[in-house]
Amino acid sequence: MTHLKDATSLKHKQAEKMPFNVRMFRGLLTKGQYLLYLNQQLQIFNAIETIGLPHDSLKRTEKVQADIDELKSQGHSTDLVLNSTSAYVSYLNSLSYEQILPHIYLNYMGIMFGGQMIKKAVPSTGRMYIFDDMQQTIQSIRAVQKDEWADEVNKGFDFTILLFEELETQCGKG
C-alpha cells in the first residue's frame, strides 16, 4: 500500500509550483492580492469547519477573518469569491464528516507545515498560520489519517491548483 504522502506528492509538487503560490512564498504579493487569497481561504475553512473538525485547535475561520480585518483596516478591500473557490466549497458542502477528513488533512496540514514558511512572507500578521499547540494539532489529524484518502486528497489538490490558476489570472504578474 502506498503511503498518503507518496500517493499525493505529484499533485502536491504541482500546487507548490503554481506561480501565485511561488510569489506568495517569496513575499511578492501585494496586500490586495493576499487579501483576495485570504477571502478564498475563509470560504474553504468555513465550509470544512461547518461540517466538523477532529479537534478544536484546528479552527481557522476566526484567525483568517482577523487577517482579513487587518488588511481591510489598512484600506484594502475585496469580498470577491472566485469561481474555483465556489466550486470547491460546493463540493465540500456535499461531503459527510468522514468524507471531509482528507480535505482537513490537505488544507490544515498545508498551513501547519508550508504555512510556517509563508507566514514570514505575507503582508499581514499571518494569524492563519499560528496554532496554539502545533504538536497536538498535528496529532489530531494524524490520529484519523488514512492512506486510502489519496484519491480524495488529490481531488482537493485539483481544486487548489484551479484556485491558484484563477488567483494568478485575477492578480496578473505583479
C-alpha positions as CSV (number, residue, x, y, z in Angstrom):
1,M,0.0,0.0,0.0
2,T,1.3,3.4,-0.9
3,H,1.6,6.0,1.9
4,L,-0.7,9.0,1.6
5,K,2.2,11.5,1.3
6,D,3.8,9.4,-1.6
7,A,0.4,9.0,-3.3
8,T,-0.2,12.7,-3.3
9,S,3.3,14.0,-4.0
10,L,2.8,14.7,-7.7
11,K,-0.2,17.0,-7.1
12,H,1.5,18.5,-4.1
13,K,4.5,19.5,-6.2
14,Q,2.3,20.8,-8.9
15,A,0.4,23.0,-6.4
16,E,3.6,24.2,-4.9
17,K,5.0,25.3,-8.2
18,M,1.9,27.4,-9.2
19,P,3.1,31.0,-10.0
20,F,0.8,32.6,-7.4
21,N,1.9,30.2,-4.7
22,V,5.6,30.8,-5.6
23,R,5.1,34.5,-5.4
24,M,3.4,34.1,-2.0
25,F,6.3,32.1,-0.7
26,R,8.8,34.7,-2.0
27,G,6.8,37.6,-0.3
28,L,5.9,39.1,-3.6
29,L,2.2,39.5,-3.1
30,T,0.6,42.9,-2.6
31,K,-1.7,43.3,0.3
32,G,-4.7,43.3,-2.1
33,Q,-3.5,40.1,-3.7
34,Y,-3.0,38.4,-0.4
35,L,-6.5,39.7,0.8
36,L,-8.0,38.0,-2.3
37,Y,-6.3,34.8,-1.3
38,L,-7.4,35.1,2.3
39,N,-11.0,35.6,1.1
40,Q,-10.8,32.2,-0.7
41,Q,-9.3,30.5,2.3
42,L,-12.1,31.9,4.6
43,Q,-14.7,30.3,2.3
44,I,-12.9,26.9,2.3
45,F,-12.2,26.8,6.0
46,N,-15.8,27.9,6.8
47,A,-17.2,25.1,4.7
48,I,-14.9,22.5,6.3
49,E,-15.5,23.8,9.9
50,T,-19.3,23.8,9.4
51,I,-19.1,20.1,8.8
52,G,-16.7,19.4,11.7
53,L,-13.1,19.0,12.8
54,P,-11.3,16.3,14.7
55,H,-10.0,18.9,17.2
56,D,-11.0,22.5,18.1
57,S,-7.3,23.6,17.9
58,L,-7.7,23.3,14.1
59,K,-10.3,26.1,13.8
60,R,-9.1,28.7,11.3
61,T,-12.1,30.9,10.4
62,E,-11.6,33.4,13.2
63,K,-7.9,33.7,12.5
64,V,-8.3,34.1,8.8
65,Q,-11.0,36.8,9.4
66,A,-8.6,38.6,11.8
67,D,-6.0,38.7,8.9
68,I,-8.7,40.0,6.5
69,D,-9.8,42.6,9.0
70,E,-6.2,43.7,9.5
71,L,-5.8,44.3,5.7
72,K,-9.2,45.9,5.4
73,S,-8.3,48.3,8.2
74,Q,-5.3,49.4,6.0
75,G,-7.7,50.4,3.2
76,H,-7.6,47.2,1.2
77,S,-10.9,45.7,0.2
78,T,-12.3,42.8,-1.7
79,D,-15.0,40.3,-1.0
80,L,-14.7,38.5,-4.3
81,V,-15.2,34.8,-4.2
82,L,-13.6,33.1,-7.2
83,N,-15.4,30.5,-9.3
84,S,-12.8,27.9,-8.4
85,T,-13.5,28.6,-4.7
86,S,-17.2,28.4,-5.1
87,A,-16.8,25.1,-6.9
88,Y,-14.6,23.7,-4.1
89,V,-16.9,25.0,-1.4
90,S,-19.9,23.4,-3.2
91,Y,-18.1,20.1,-3.3
92,L,-17.1,20.3,0.3
93,N,-20.7,21.1,1.3
94,S,-21.7,17.8,-0.3
95,L,-19.5,15.7,2.0
96,S,-20.1,14.0,5.3
97,Y,-17.7,14.3,8.2
98,E,-15.8,11.2,7.3
99,Q,-15.6,12.4,3.7
100,I,-14.3,15.8,4.7
101,L,-11.3,14.4,6.7
102,P,-9.0,14.1,3.6
103,H,-9.7,17.8,2.9
104,I,-8.8,18.6,6.5
105,Y,-5.5,16.8,6.1
106,L,-4.8,18.7,2.9
107,N,-5.8,22.2,3.9
108,Y,-4.8,22.2,7.6
109,M,-1.5,20.3,7.3
110,G,-0.6,22.6,4.5
111,I,-0.9,25.7,6.6
112,M,0.8,24.0,9.5
113,F,3.9,22.9,7.5
114,G,4.3,25.1,4.4
115,G,2.4,27.9,6.2
116,Q,5.2,28.3,8.7
117,M,7.5,29.4,5.9
118,I,4.8,31.5,4.2
119,K,3.9,33.3,7.5
120,K,7.2,35.2,7.3
121,A,6.5,36.3,3.7
122,V,2.9,37.5,3.8
123,P,1.9,41.2,4.1
124,S,-0.1,40.7,7.3
125,T,0.4,39.3,10.8
126,G,-0.3,35.8,9.4
127,R,-2.6,34.7,12.2
128,M,-4.0,32.0,10.0
129,Y,-0.7,30.1,10.4
130,I,-0.5,30.4,14.2
131,F,-1.6,27.4,16.2
132,D,-1.7,27.3,20.0
133,D,-0.3,23.8,20.3
134,M,1.2,22.7,16.9
135,Q,2.1,19.1,18.1
136,Q,-1.4,18.5,19.5
137,T,-3.0,19.9,16.3
138,I,-0.9,17.7,14.0
139,Q,-1.6,14.7,16.2
140,S,-5.4,15.3,15.9
141,I,-5.1,14.9,12.1
142,R,-2.6,12.0,12.3
143,A,-4.9,10.1,14.6
144,V,-7.6,9.9,11.9
145,Q,-5.3,9.9,8.8
146,K,-5.7,7.0,6.3
147,D,-3.6,6.1,3.2
148,E,-6.9,5.4,1.5
149,W,-7.5,9.1,1.3
150,A,-5.1,9.6,-1.6
151,D,-7.7,9.9,-4.3
152,E,-9.7,12.4,-2.3
153,V,-6.6,14.4,-1.3
154,N,-5.6,14.5,-4.9
155,K,-9.1,15.8,-5.8
156,G,-8.6,18.6,-3.2
157,F,-5.2,19.4,-4.8
158,D,-7.0,19.7,-8.2
159,F,-9.3,22.3,-6.6
160,T,-6.3,24.1,-5.1
161,I,-4.5,24.1,-8.4
162,L,-7.5,25.6,-10.1
163,L,-7.7,28.2,-7.3
164,F,-4.1,29.2,-7.8
165,E,-4.6,29.5,-11.6
166,E,-7.6,31.7,-11.1
167,L,-5.8,33.8,-8.5
168,E,-2.9,34.3,-10.9
169,T,-5.4,35.4,-13.7
170,Q,-7.1,37.8,-11.3
171,C,-3.9,39.2,-9.9
172,G,-1.7,39.2,-13.0
173,K,2.0,39.0,-12.7
174,G,2.6,41.9,-10.4
